[in-house]
Amino acid sequence: MQLHQLKYFVAVAEVRHFTQAADIVGITQPSLSKQVHALEEGLGAPLFERVRGNITLTAAGEVLLPLAKRILADVDTATREVQELVGLRRGRVRLGATPSLATSLAPPVLRRFRDAHPTIDLRVEESGSQDLVRGLLRGDLDLALIIMPAQGTDPGLRADPILRESLVVASVEELPVAPEAGQLRVADLRDQPMVMFREGYDLRDATLQACREAGFEPTIAVDGGEMDAVLSFVEAGLGVALVPGIVVARRPGVRVTRLAPPGVRRTIAVARRRDVVPTHAGRELRRILLDYVRDATTDGDLPPGVEPL
C-alpha cells in the first residue's frame, strides 16, 4: 500500500468516476486504474463495483475510505509541520466553531492570531458540534470550539472545557413570566409553538432534553433551521426558541426572556484529535484562545451569559 495509491483511491471514491478522478490528481486514466488495481491486489479485496458504468464502493472500500482520508490528512499535517521547522515559516490551521461561537468568540481570537502570525493560512468551518466532531475525527479540522454533550466526548478526542454559557428564550412577543423574578420556567413553554434547529445542532438536543426533563414534548412549529433561519422564524412570529443569549444581542426584533434556575447551561470546550500531535500553528491558536478567555474574564468582556471555567 502506497500513499499515491490511497490518494487515487480517495479521488475515485469521491467522484465515482475513473476519468474524472484521473483529471483531478493529474495522471492518465489507465495509470490511475493500474494503481487502484495494484492497491486492490495488495489488500486482497476489490474496492469498487463496476457495473454498467456505475462505480460504487464495496464493503472493503467503505472500510478503507475514512482510514485513507485520515492517513492522507496526517501526511499533509506532517509535511506542513516539517516545512515550518526547516524555515519556510508557513503553516495552516483549520478551526471549527458552532454558529454562536463563530460569531462571538472566534472573531477576536482569530484577530489576535492574524496580528501575531500574518503568514499562517486560516480556515474556519461553522457547523453544529456533532458535525465538527466528525470533522476532527476525519482529520478535516485541527481544533474546534464545541459544546460538550452530557455523555462526554468521543474517546478519540481531547476536549478541554473553557467556558459555560446559558440559554435564553427568544420570542417576538412578551412571554408570561413570574412577576417577582422576571424569569420563565422551561415548563412554561409547554403550550408555546417552538422553532427547532436541524439535526446535528447541539441546540436541538439541548432543547429536546430540557423539555423532556420538564415533563413534555415540545410543539414544533418549524423544524430543521440553522441559526440565522431559526432567529428569522422567531422574528416572523412562528414560535419561540432556546438560543444562546449572545446571538440575540444584535437582533432588536427578538425579545429575550431568561430561564429560572437551574436554567439550561452548556459547556464550551476546545477539542482536537487525541492521537495527532498538534502543529505549531494549532498549538499557537489554542494558546491565543486561552489567553483571550483569561483576558476577557479579567476585563469583563465575555459575552452575556458566558462565564469562565
C-alpha positions as CSV (number, residue, x, y, z in Angstrom):
1,M,0.0,0.0,0.0
2,Q,1.5,3.3,-1.1
3,L,0.3,6.9,-0.4
4,H,-0.2,7.8,-4.0
5,Q,-2.5,4.7,-4.3
6,L,-4.6,5.9,-1.4
7,K,-4.8,9.3,-3.0
8,Y,-6.0,7.8,-6.2
9,F,-8.5,5.6,-4.4
10,V,-10.0,8.5,-2.5
11,A,-10.3,10.6,-5.7
12,V,-12.3,7.8,-7.4
13,A,-14.4,7.2,-4.3
14,E,-15.3,10.9,-4.1
15,V,-16.3,11.4,-7.8
16,R,-17.3,7.8,-8.6
17,H,-15.6,8.1,-12.0
18,F,-12.1,7.0,-13.0
19,T,-11.5,9.5,-15.8
20,Q,-12.7,12.5,-13.7
21,A,-10.5,11.2,-10.8
22,A,-7.5,11.0,-13.1
23,D,-8.0,14.6,-14.2
24,I,-8.2,15.7,-10.5
25,V,-5.0,14.0,-9.5
26,G,-3.2,14.9,-12.7
27,I,-2.4,11.5,-14.3
28,T,-3.8,9.5,-17.1
29,Q,-6.9,7.3,-16.6
30,P,-5.0,4.0,-17.5
31,S,-2.3,4.8,-14.9
32,L,-4.8,5.6,-12.2
33,S,-6.7,2.4,-12.9
34,K,-3.5,0.4,-12.8
35,Q,-2.6,1.8,-9.4
36,V,-6.0,1.2,-7.9
37,H,-5.9,-2.4,-9.2
38,A,-2.4,-2.8,-7.6
39,L,-3.9,-1.5,-4.3
40,E,-6.8,-4.0,-4.5
41,E,-4.3,-6.8,-5.2
42,G,-2.2,-5.7,-2.2
43,L,-5.2,-5.6,0.1
44,G,-6.6,-8.9,-1.3
45,A,-10.1,-7.4,-1.9
46,P,-11.9,-5.3,-4.6
47,L,-12.6,-1.8,-3.6
48,F,-15.1,-0.8,-6.3
49,E,-18.0,-2.4,-8.0
50,R,-18.0,-1.6,-11.7
51,V,-21.4,-2.3,-13.2
52,R,-22.7,-0.7,-16.4
53,G,-20.6,2.3,-15.9
54,N,-21.7,2.9,-12.3
55,I,-18.9,3.0,-9.7
56,T,-19.8,2.1,-6.1
57,L,-17.7,1.1,-3.1
58,T,-17.5,-2.5,-2.0
59,A,-17.7,-3.3,1.7
60,A,-13.9,-3.2,1.8
61,G,-13.9,0.2,0.1
62,E,-16.3,1.6,2.6
63,V,-14.0,0.4,5.4
64,L,-10.9,1.8,3.7
65,L,-12.2,5.2,2.7
66,P,-12.3,7.0,6.2
67,L,-8.9,5.4,7.1
68,A,-7.4,6.5,3.8
69,K,-8.6,10.1,4.3
70,R,-7.2,10.1,7.8
71,I,-3.8,8.8,6.6
72,L,-3.6,11.4,3.9
73,A,-4.6,14.2,6.3
74,D,-1.9,13.1,8.7
75,V,0.7,13.1,6.0
76,D,-0.3,16.6,4.9
77,T,-0.1,17.8,8.5
78,A,3.4,16.2,8.9
79,T,4.6,17.8,5.7
80,R,3.4,21.3,6.8
81,E,5.0,20.8,10.3
82,V,8.4,19.9,8.8
83,Q,8.3,22.7,6.3
84,E,7.6,25.1,9.2
85,L,10.5,23.7,11.2
86,V,13.0,24.0,8.3
87,G,12.3,27.7,7.9
88,L,9.5,28.2,5.5
89,R,7.5,29.9,8.3
90,R,4.3,28.9,6.6
91,G,1.5,26.8,8.1
92,R,-2.2,26.2,8.2
93,V,-4.7,25.9,10.9
94,R,-8.3,24.7,10.5
95,L,-10.7,25.8,13.2
96,G,-14.3,24.6,13.6
97,A,-16.9,26.5,15.7
98,T,-20.6,26.3,16.4
99,P,-22.6,29.2,14.8
100,S,-22.9,31.1,18.1
101,L,-19.2,30.8,18.8
102,A,-18.2,31.6,15.2
103,T,-19.8,35.0,15.5
104,S,-18.8,35.8,19.1
105,L,-15.7,34.1,20.5
106,A,-13.9,33.2,17.2
107,P,-13.5,36.7,15.6
108,P,-11.5,38.4,18.4
109,V,-9.4,35.2,18.8
110,L,-8.7,35.0,15.1
111,R,-7.8,38.7,15.0
112,R,-5.2,38.2,17.7
113,F,-3.8,35.2,15.8
114,R,-3.7,37.0,12.5
115,D,-1.9,40.0,14.0
116,A,0.7,37.7,15.5
117,H,1.0,35.3,12.6
118,P,0.0,37.0,9.3
119,T,1.6,34.3,7.1
120,I,-0.4,31.4,8.5
121,D,-3.3,30.2,6.4
122,L,-6.5,30.4,8.5
123,R,-9.6,28.3,7.6
124,V,-12.8,28.2,9.5
125,E,-15.8,25.8,9.4
126,E,-19.1,26.8,11.0
127,S,-21.4,23.9,11.9
128,G,-23.1,22.1,14.8
129,S,-20.9,20.3,17.4
130,Q,-21.8,16.8,16.1
131,D,-20.6,17.8,12.6
132,L,-17.5,19.4,14.0
133,V,-16.6,16.3,16.0
134,R,-16.8,14.2,12.8
135,G,-14.6,16.7,11.1
136,L,-12.0,16.4,13.8
137,L,-12.0,12.6,13.7
138,R,-11.7,12.6,9.9
139,G,-8.7,14.9,10.1
140,D,-10.5,17.8,8.3
141,L,-10.0,20.1,11.3
142,D,-7.2,20.9,13.7
143,L,-9.2,22.4,16.5
144,A,-12.9,23.0,17.2
145,L,-14.9,25.0,19.6
146,I,-17.7,22.6,20.5
147,I,-20.4,22.1,23.1
148,M,-19.7,19.1,25.3
149,P,-22.5,16.6,25.3
150,A,-23.8,15.3,28.6
151,Q,-22.5,11.8,27.9
152,G,-19.0,13.1,27.2
153,T,-17.0,13.5,24.0
154,D,-15.7,10.8,21.7
155,P,-12.7,8.9,23.2
156,G,-10.7,9.8,20.1
157,L,-10.8,13.5,21.1
158,R,-9.3,15.6,23.8
159,A,-11.8,18.2,24.8
160,D,-10.8,20.9,27.4
161,P,-13.7,22.9,28.9
162,I,-13.1,26.6,28.8
163,L,-16.5,28.4,29.2
164,R,-20.1,27.8,30.3
165,E,-23.0,29.6,28.6
166,S,-26.7,30.0,29.5
167,L,-29.6,29.6,27.0
168,V,-32.4,32.1,26.9
169,V,-35.9,32.0,25.3
170,A,-36.1,34.1,22.1
171,S,-39.6,35.3,21.1
172,V,-41.3,38.1,19.2
173,E,-43.9,38.7,21.8
174,E,-43.6,39.2,25.6
175,L,-43.9,35.8,27.4
176,P,-45.7,35.3,30.7
177,V,-43.1,35.3,33.5
178,A,-43.1,35.2,37.3
179,P,-43.5,38.9,38.2
180,E,-41.1,38.8,41.1
181,A,-38.3,37.2,39.1
182,G,-38.9,38.2,35.5
183,Q,-37.9,34.7,34.5
184,L,-39.5,31.8,32.8
185,R,-39.5,28.1,33.6
186,V,-38.9,25.6,30.9
187,A,-42.3,24.0,31.9
188,D,-43.9,27.3,30.9
189,L,-43.1,26.6,27.3
190,R,-45.4,23.5,27.2
191,D,-48.1,25.3,25.2
192,Q,-45.7,27.5,23.1
193,P,-45.0,26.6,19.5
194,M,-41.3,26.2,19.1
195,V,-38.8,26.6,16.3
196,M,-36.4,23.7,16.2
197,F,-32.8,23.5,15.0
198,R,-31.9,20.9,12.4
199,E,-30.4,17.5,13.2
200,G,-26.7,17.8,14.1
201,Y,-27.1,21.0,16.1
202,D,-26.4,20.5,19.7
203,L,-29.0,23.2,20.4
204,R,-31.7,20.8,19.1
205,D,-30.6,18.2,21.6
206,A,-30.4,20.7,24.4
207,T,-33.9,21.9,23.7
208,L,-35.4,18.5,23.5
209,Q,-33.7,17.3,26.6
210,A,-34.8,20.4,28.6
211,C,-38.4,20.0,27.5
212,R,-38.5,16.3,28.3
213,E,-36.9,16.9,31.7
214,A,-39.7,19.4,32.3
215,G,-42.3,16.6,31.5
216,F,-43.4,17.4,28.0
217,E,-42.7,17.0,24.3
218,P,-42.3,20.4,22.6
219,T,-44.9,21.5,20.0
220,I,-42.7,22.1,16.9
221,A,-43.9,24.9,14.6
222,V,-40.9,24.9,12.3
223,D,-38.3,22.1,12.2
224,G,-34.8,22.0,10.6
225,G,-33.4,25.5,10.7
226,E,-29.9,26.8,11.2
227,M,-29.1,29.7,13.5
228,D,-30.0,32.6,11.2
229,A,-33.1,30.9,9.9
230,V,-34.3,30.0,13.4
231,L,-33.9,33.6,14.6
232,S,-35.7,34.8,11.4
233,F,-38.6,32.4,12.1
234,V,-38.8,33.7,15.6
235,E,-38.9,37.3,14.3
236,A,-41.7,36.3,12.0
237,G,-43.7,35.1,15.0
238,L,-43.7,31.4,14.1
239,G,-42.6,30.3,17.5
240,V,-40.1,30.6,20.3
241,A,-36.6,29.1,20.5
242,L,-33.9,28.3,23.1
243,V,-30.8,30.0,22.0
244,P,-27.5,31.4,23.5
245,G,-28.1,34.9,24.8
246,I,-25.1,36.1,22.7
247,V,-26.8,35.5,19.3
248,V,-29.9,37.8,20.1
249,A,-27.8,40.8,21.2
250,R,-27.9,42.1,17.7
251,R,-31.5,41.2,16.9
252,P,-33.7,44.1,18.1
253,G,-36.8,42.4,16.8
254,V,-36.3,39.5,19.2
255,R,-37.3,39.6,22.9
256,V,-35.1,37.7,25.4
257,T,-36.5,36.0,28.5
258,R,-34.2,34.4,31.0
259,L,-34.8,31.0,32.4
260,A,-35.3,30.5,36.1
261,P,-32.6,28.4,37.8
262,P,-31.3,25.9,37.1
263,G,-32.0,27.0,33.5
264,V,-30.2,25.4,30.6
265,R,-26.5,25.7,30.5
266,R,-23.9,24.3,28.2
267,T,-20.1,23.7,28.5
268,I,-17.9,25.1,25.7
269,A,-14.7,23.2,25.1
270,V,-11.8,23.4,22.7
271,A,-11.2,20.0,21.1
272,R,-8.7,18.2,19.0
273,R,-7.8,14.6,18.0
274,R,-6.1,12.8,20.8
275,D,-3.9,10.7,18.5
276,V,-2.4,13.6,16.5
277,V,0.3,15.9,17.7
278,P,-0.9,19.4,17.1
279,T,1.1,21.5,14.6
280,H,2.9,24.7,15.7
281,A,0.1,26.7,14.2
282,G,-2.6,24.7,16.0
283,R,-0.8,25.0,19.4
284,E,-0.4,28.7,18.9
285,L,-4.0,29.2,18.1
286,R,-5.0,27.2,21.2
287,R,-2.7,29.3,23.3
288,I,-4.1,32.6,21.9
289,L,-7.6,31.3,22.5
290,L,-6.9,30.6,26.2
291,D,-5.1,33.9,26.6
292,Y,-8.2,35.7,25.2
293,V,-10.6,33.9,27.5
294,R,-8.4,34.8,30.5
295,D,-8.0,38.5,29.4
296,A,-11.8,38.8,28.6
297,T,-12.6,37.4,32.0
298,T,-10.3,39.9,33.7
299,D,-11.7,42.8,31.7
300,G,-15.3,41.8,31.9
301,D,-15.6,41.4,28.2
302,L,-17.1,37.9,27.9
303,P,-20.4,37.8,26.0
304,P,-23.6,38.0,28.1
305,G,-24.5,34.7,29.7
306,V,-21.0,33.3,29.4
307,E,-18.7,32.6,32.3
308,P,-15.2,31.1,32.5
309,L,-14.4,27.6,33.8
